[in-house]
């Protein structure tokens, strides 16, 4: 899968604590290889109608959201769990 980063994702990723930023490359490699990798715990975000938005886990506190468009995964946001899901 190809990953595309939104400006929002890039900006939010730069504000993550150092420990979370260090985990991000591994998580994104897993995502590109297998979006359903068990370590990511990827699941569809409910309540958004037909829109295909998903959340995945970076660690216990941090989640990131993504949108699927064919073979492209658009990374939309990354933040602590509740803040990340407010506006995927």
C-alpha distances in whole Angstrom, upper triangle without the diagonal:
4,7,10,13,16,19,20,18,19,22,22,20,23,26,24,27,27,26,23,21,22,19,17,15,15,13,11,10,10,8,5,7,8,8,12,13,17,17,15,17,15,17,17,20,23,25,23,24,21,19,16,16,15,16,15,18,18,22,25,25,22,19,17,16,12,12,10,10,9,5,6,7,10,12,16,18,19,22,25,24,27,26,22,23,26,24,20
4,7,10,13,16,18,15,16,20,20,18,21,24,23,26,25,25,22,20,21,19,16,14,15,14,10,10,12,9,6,9,11,11,14,15,19,19,17,19,16,18,19,21,24,26,23,24,22,19,16,16,16,17,16,18,18,22,25,25,22,19,16,15,12,12,10,10,10,6,5,6,8,10,14,17,18,22,24,24,26,25,22,22,25,23,19
4,7,10,13,14,12,12,16,16,15,17,20,19,22,22,22,19,17,18,17,13,12,13,12,8,9,11,8,7,10,12,11,14,15,19,18,15,18,15,17,17,19,22,24,22,23,21,18,15,14,14,14,14,16,16,19,23,22,19,16,13,12,9,10,10,10,11,9,6,5,6,7,11,13,14,18,21,21,23,22,18,20,22,20,16
4,7,10,12,10,10,14,15,14,16,19,19,22,22,23,20,17,19,18,14,14,16,14,11,13,15,12,10,14,15,14,17,18,21,21,18,20,17,19,18,19,22,24,21,23,21,17,15,14,14,15,15,18,17,21,24,23,19,17,13,12,9,10,10,10,12,11,7,6,5,6,9,12,14,17,21,21,23,21,18,19,21,18,15
4,7,8,6,7,10,11,10,12,15,15,19,19,20,17,15,17,17,13,13,16,14,11,13,15,13,12,16,17,15,19,20,22,21,18,20,17,19,19,19,22,23,21,23,22,18,16,14,15,15,15,16,16,19,22,21,17,15,11,11,9,11,12,13,15,14,10,9,6,5,7,9,11,14,18,19,20,18,15,17,18,16,13
4,5,5,6,9,10,11,13,15,16,19,20,22,18,17,19,19,15,16,19,17,14,17,19,16,16,20,20,18,21,22,24,23,20,21,19,20,19,18,22,22,19,22,21,17,16,14,15,15,16,18,17,21,23,21,17,15,12,11,10,11,13,14,17,16,12,11,7,6,6,8,11,14,18,18,19,17,14,16,17,14,12
4,5,5,6,9,10,11,13,15,18,19,21,18,16,19,20,16,17,20,19,16,19,21,19,19,23,23,21,24,25,27,25,22,24,22,23,22,21,24,25,22,24,24,20,19,17,18,18,18,20,19,22,24,22,18,17,14,13,13,14,17,18,21,20,16,14,11,9,8,9,11,14,18,19,20,17,15,17,17,15,13
4,6,5,6,8,10,11,13,16,18,20,17,15,19,19,15,17,20,18,16,20,21,19,19,23,23,21,23,24,26,24,21,22,20,21,20,18,21,22,20,22,22,19,18,15,16,15,16,18,17,20,21,19,15,14,11,11,12,13,17,18,21,21,17,15,11,9,6,6,9,11,14,16,16,13,11,13,14,11,10
4,5,5,6,9,10,11,14,16,17,14,12,15,15,12,14,16,14,12,16,17,15,16,20,20,17,20,21,22,20,17,19,17,18,18,17,21,22,20,22,22,18,17,14,14,13,13,14,13,16,19,16,13,11,8,9,10,12,15,17,20,19,15,12,9,6,5,4,6,9,13,14,16,13,10,13,14,12,10
4,6,5,6,9,10,14,14,16,14,11,14,15,11,13,16,15,13,16,18,16,17,20,21,19,22,22,24,22,19,21,20,22,22,21,24,25,23,26,26,22,21,18,17,16,16,17,15,18,20,18,15,14,11,12,13,15,18,19,22,20,17,14,12,9,9,8,9,11,15,17,18,16,13,16,17,16,14
4,5,5,7,9,13,14,16,14,12,15,16,14,15,19,17,16,19,21,19,20,24,25,22,25,25,27,24,21,23,22,23,23,22,25,26,24,27,27,23,22,19,19,18,18,18,16,19,21,18,15,15,13,14,15,17,20,22,25,24,20,18,15,12,10,9,9,11,14,17,18,14,13,16,17,15,15
4,5,5,7,10,13,14,11,10,14,14,12,15,17,16,15,18,20,18,20,23,23,21,23,23,24,22,19,20,19,21,21,19,23,24,22,25,26,22,21,18,17,15,15,15,13,15,17,14,11,11,10,12,14,16,20,22,25,24,20,17,14,11,9,7,6,7,10,13,14,11,10,13,14,13,12
4,5,5,9,10,12,9,7,10,11,8,11,14,13,12,15,17,16,17,20,21,19,21,21,22,19,17,19,18,20,21,20,24,25,24,27,27,23,22,18,17,15,14,14,11,14,16,14,10,11,9,12,14,17,19,22,24,23,19,16,14,11,10,8,6,8,11,14,16,13,11,15,16,16,14
4,6,8,9,12,10,7,11,13,11,13,16,15,15,18,20,19,20,23,24,22,25,24,25,22,20,23,22,24,25,24,27,29,27,30,30,27,25,22,21,19,18,17,14,16,19,16,13,14,13,16,17,20,23,25,27,26,22,19,17,14,14,11,10,10,13,17,18,16,14,18,19,18,18
4,7,9,11,10,9,12,14,12,15,18,17,17,20,22,21,22,25,26,24,26,25,26,23,21,23,22,24,25,23,27,28,27,30,31,27,26,22,21,19,18,17,14,16,17,14,12,14,13,16,18,21,24,27,29,28,25,22,19,16,15,12,10,9,11,15,16,13,13,17,17,17,17
4,6,8,6,6,9,10,10,13,15,14,15,18,19,19,21,23,24,22,24,23,23,20,18,20,20,22,23,22,25,27,26,30,30,27,25,22,20,17,16,14,11,12,14,11,9,11,12,15,17,21,24,26,29,27,24,21,19,15,15,11,8,7,9,13,15,13,12,16,17,18,17
4,6,5,6,9,10,11,14,16,15,17,20,21,21,23,25,25,24,25,24,24,20,19,21,22,24,26,25,28,30,29,33,33,30,28,25,23,19,18,15,12,12,13,11,10,13,14,18,20,24,27,29,32,30,27,24,22,19,18,15,12,10,11,14,16,15,15,18,20,21,20
4,6,5,6,9,10,13,14,15,16,18,20,20,22,24,25,24,26,24,24,20,19,22,23,26,27,27,30,32,32,35,35,32,30,26,24,21,19,17,13,13,15,14,12,15,16,20,22,25,28,30,32,30,27,24,23,20,20,17,14,13,14,17,20,18,18,21,23,24,23
4,6,5,7,9,12,12,13,15,17,18,19,21,23,23,22,23,21,21,17,17,19,21,24,26,26,29,31,31,34,35,32,29,26,23,20,17,14,11,10,12,11,11,14,15,19,21,25,27,30,32,30,27,24,23,20,20,18,14,13,13,16,19,18,18,21,23,24,23
4,5,5,6,10,11,10,12,15,15,16,18,20,20,19,20,19,19,15,14,17,18,20,22,22,25,28,27,31,31,28,25,22,19,16,14,11,8,8,10,9,8,10,12,15,18,21,23,26,28,26,24,21,20,16,17,14,10,10,10,13,16,15,14,17,20,21,19
4,5,5,8,10,10,11,14,15,16,17,19,20,19,21,19,20,17,15,18,19,22,24,23,27,29,28,31,31,28,26,22,20,17,15,13,9,11,14,13,10,12,12,16,17,21,23,25,27,25,22,19,18,15,16,14,11,11,13,15,18,17,15,19,21,21,20
4,6,7,8,10,11,13,14,16,17,19,20,20,21,19,20,16,15,19,20,23,25,25,29,32,31,34,34,30,28,25,22,19,16,14,10,11,14,14,12,14,15,18,20,23,25,27,28,26,24,21,20,17,19,17,14,14,15,18,21,20,18,22,24,24,23
4,6,6,6,9,10,11,13,15,16,17,16,18,15,16,12,12,15,16,19,22,23,26,29,28,31,31,28,25,22,19,16,13,11,7,8,12,12,10,12,12,16,17,21,22,25,26,24,22,19,19,16,17,16,12,13,14,16,19,19,17,20,23,23,21
4,6,5,6,9,10,10,12,14,15,14,16,15,16,13,11,15,15,18,20,21,24,27,26,29,28,25,22,19,17,14,12,10,7,9,13,13,10,11,10,13,14,18,19,22,23,21,18,15,15,12,14,13,10,12,14,15,18,18,15,18,21,21,18
4,6,5,6,9,10,11,12,14,14,16,15,16,14,13,16,16,20,22,23,27,29,28,31,30,26,23,21,19,17,14,13,10,13,16,17,14,14,13,15,15,18,19,21,22,20,17,15,15,13,16,15,13,15,17,19,22,21,18,21,24,23,21
4,5,5,6,9,10,11,12,13,14,12,13,11,10,14,15,19,21,23,26,29,28,31,30,27,24,21,18,16,13,12,9,11,15,16,14,14,14,16,16,19,20,22,23,20,18,16,17,15,18,17,15,17,18,19,22,22,19,22,25,25,22
4,5,5,6,9,10,10,10,11,10,11,8,7,11,11,15,17,19,22,25,25,27,26,23,20,18,15,12,9,8,6,9,13,14,11,11,10,13,13,16,17,19,20,18,16,13,14,12,15,14,12,14,15,16,19,19,16,18,22,21,18
4,5,5,6,9,10,9,12,11,13,11,9,13,12,15,17,19,22,25,24,26,25,22,19,16,14,13,10,10,9,12,16,16,13,12,10,12,11,14,14,17,18,15,13,10,12,10,13,13,12,15,17,17,20,20,17,18,22,21,17
4,5,5,6,8,9,12,10,13,12,11,14,14,17,20,21,25,28,27,29,27,24,21,19,17,16,13,13,12,15,18,19,17,15,14,15,14,16,16,18,18,15,14,12,14,13,16,17,16,18,20,21,24,24,20,22,25,24,21
4,6,5,6,7,9,7,10,8,8,11,11,15,17,20,23,26,25,27,26,23,20,18,15,14,11,11,11,13,17,18,16,14,13,15,14,16,16,18,18,15,14,12,15,14,17,17,16,18,20,19,23,23,20,21,25,24,21
4,5,5,4,7,7,10,10,8,10,9,12,14,17,20,23,22,24,22,20,16,14,12,11,9,10,10,14,17,18,15,13,11,12,10,12,12,14,15,12,11,9,11,10,14,15,14,17,19,18,21,21,18,18,22,21,17
4,6,6,10,10,13,13,11,14,12,15,17,19,23,25,24,25,23,21,17,16,14,14,12,14,14,17,21,21,18,16,14,14,12,13,12,13,13,10,9,8,11,11,15,16,16,20,22,21,24,24,20,21,24,23,19
4,7,9,8,12,12,12,14,13,16,18,21,24,27,26,27,25,23,19,18,16,16,14,15,15,18,21,23,20,18,17,17,15,16,14,16,15,12,12,11,15,15,18,20,19,22,24,23,26,27,23,24,27,26,22
4,5,5,9,10,9,11,10,13,15,18,21,25,24,25,23,21,17,16,14,14,12,14,14,17,20,22,19,17,15,15,14,15,13,15,14,12,12,11,15,15,18,19,19,22,23,22,25,25,22,22,25,25,21
4,6,9,10,8,9,7,10,12,15,18,21,20,21,19,17,14,13,10,10,9,11,13,16,18,19,17,14,12,12,10,11,10,13,13,11,11,9,12,12,15,16,16,19,20,19,21,22,18,18,22,21,17
4,6,8,7,7,6,8,11,14,17,20,20,21,20,18,15,14,11,11,9,11,13,15,17,19,17,15,14,14,13,14,12,15,15,14,14,12,15,15,17,18,18,20,20,19,21,23,19,19,22,22,19
4,6,6,7,8,11,14,17,20,23,23,25,23,22,18,17,13,13,10,10,12,14,16,18,17,15,14,15,15,16,15,18,18,16,16,14,17,16,19,19,18,20,20,19,22,23,20,20,24,24,21
4,5,5,8,11,14,17,19,23,23,25,24,23,19,18,14,13,10,10,12,12,14,17,16,14,15,16,16,18,18,21,21,20,20,17,20,18,21,20,19,20,20,18,21,23,20,20,24,24,21
4,6,8,12,15,17,20,24,24,26,26,24,21,18,15,13,9,8,9,9,11,14,13,12,13,15,16,19,19,22,22,21,20,17,19,17,19,19,17,18,17,16,19,21,18,19,23,24,21
4,5,9,12,14,17,21,21,23,23,20,17,15,11,9,5,5,7,8,11,13,11,9,10,11,12,15,15,19,20,18,17,14,16,14,16,15,13,15,15,13,17,18,15,16,20,20,17
4,6,10,12,15,18,19,21,21,19,16,14,10,8,6,6,9,10,11,13,12,10,11,12,13,15,16,19,20,19,19,16,17,16,17,16,15,16,15,13,16,18,15,15,19,19,17
4,7,9,12,16,16,18,18,16,12,10,7,6,4,7,10,12,13,14,13,10,10,9,10,12,12,16,17,16,15,12,14,13,14,14,14,15,15,13,16,17,14,13,17,17,14
4,6,9,13,13,15,15,13,10,9,5,6,7,9,13,15,15,16,14,11,11,10,10,11,12,16,17,17,17,14,15,14,15,15,15,16,16,13,15,17,14,12,16,16,13
4,6,9,9,11,11,10,7,6,4,6,9,12,16,17,18,18,16,13,12,9,9,10,10,14,16,17,16,13,14,14,14,15,15,17,17,14,15,17,14,11,14,14,11
4,7,7,10,11,9,8,6,5,6,10,13,16,18,17,17,15,12,11,9,10,10,12,15,18,19,18,15,15,14,13,13,14,15,15,12,12,14,11,8,11,11,9
4,6,8,10,10,9,8,9,10,13,16,19,21,20,19,18,15,15,12,13,13,15,18,20,22,21,18,18,17,16,16,18,18,18,15,14,16,14,10,12,12,11
4,6,9,9,11,10,11,13,16,19,22,24,23,22,21,18,17,14,15,14,16,19,21,23,22,20,19,19,17,17,19,20,20,16,15,16,15,11,12,12,11
4,6,6,8,8,10,12,16,19,22,24,24,23,21,17,16,13,13,12,14,16,19,21,20,17,16,17,15,16,18,19,20,17,16,16,15,11,12,10,10
4,6,8,10,12,15,19,22,25,27,27,26,24,21,19,16,15,13,14,16,18,21,20,19,18,19,18,19,21,23,23,21,19,20,18,15,15,14,13
4,6,9,12,15,19,22,25,27,28,27,25,21,19,16,14,12,12,13,15,18,18,17,16,18,17,19,22,24,25,22,22,22,20,17,17,16,14
4,6,9,13,16,20,22,25,26,25,22,19,16,13,11,8,9,10,13,16,15,13,13,14,13,16,18,20,22,20,19,19,17,14,15,13,11
4,7,10,13,17,20,22,23,23,20,16,14,11,8,6,6,8,11,13,12,11,11,12,12,14,17,19,21,18,19,19,16,14,16,14,11
4,7,10,14,16,19,20,19,17,13,11,7,6,5,7,10,13,14,13,10,9,10,9,11,13,15,17,15,15,15,12,10,12,11,7
4,7,10,13,16,17,16,14,10,8,6,5,6,8,12,14,15,13,10,10,10,10,11,12,14,15,13,14,15,11,10,13,12,8
4,7,10,12,13,13,10,7,6,4,6,9,11,15,17,17,15,12,12,10,10,9,9,11,12,9,11,12,9,8,12,12,8
4,7,9,11,11,9,6,5,6,8,11,13,16,18,17,16,12,12,10,11,11,9,11,12,10,13,14,10,11,14,15,12
4,6,7,8,6,5,6,9,11,15,16,20,21,20,19,15,15,13,14,12,10,10,10,9,12,13,11,12,16,16,14
4,7,8,5,6,7,10,13,16,18,21,23,21,19,16,16,13,14,12,9,9,10,10,14,14,12,14,17,18,15
4,6,5,7,10,13,16,20,21,25,26,25,23,20,20,16,17,15,11,11,9,10,13,15,13,15,18,20,18
4,6,8,12,15,18,21,23,27,29,28,26,22,22,19,19,16,13,11,9,9,12,14,13,15,18,20,18
4,7,10,14,17,20,23,27,29,28,26,22,21,18,17,14,11,8,5,6,9,11,10,12,15,17,16
4,7,10,14,17,20,23,26,25,22,18,17,14,14,11,7,5,4,5,9,9,8,11,13,15,14
4,7,10,14,16,20,22,21,19,15,14,11,11,8,6,6,6,5,9,9,6,8,12,13,11
4,7,10,13,16,19,18,16,12,11,7,7,5,4,7,8,8,11,10,7,8,12,11,9
4,7,10,13,16,16,14,10,9,6,5,5,6,9,11,10,11,11,7,7,10,9,6
4,7,10,13,13,10,6,5,4,5,7,9,12,15,14,15,15,11,11,13,11,8
4,7,10,11,8,6,5,7,7,10,13,16,18,17,18,17,14,13,15,12,9
4,6,7,6,5,6,9,11,14,16,19,21,20,21,21,17,16,19,16,13
4,6,5,6,8,11,13,16,19,22,25,23,24,24,20,19,21,18,15
4,6,8,10,14,16,19,21,25,27,26,27,27,23,22,25,22,18
4,7,10,13,16,19,21,24,27,26,27,27,23,23,25,23,19
4,6,10,12,16,18,21,24,23,25,24,20,20,23,20,17
4,6,9,12,14,18,20,19,21,21,17,17,19,17,13
4,6,9,12,16,19,18,20,18,15,15,17,14,11
4,6,8,12,15,15,17,15,12,13,15,13,10
4,7,11,14,14,15,13,9,10,12,9,7
4,7,10,11,12,9,6,8,10,8,6
4,7,8,10,9,6,9,11,11,9
4,6,8,6,5,8,10,11,10
4,6,6,6,9,11,13,12
4,6,5,7,9,12,11
4,5,5,7,10,11
4,6,5,8,9
4,6,7,7
4,5,5
4,6
4
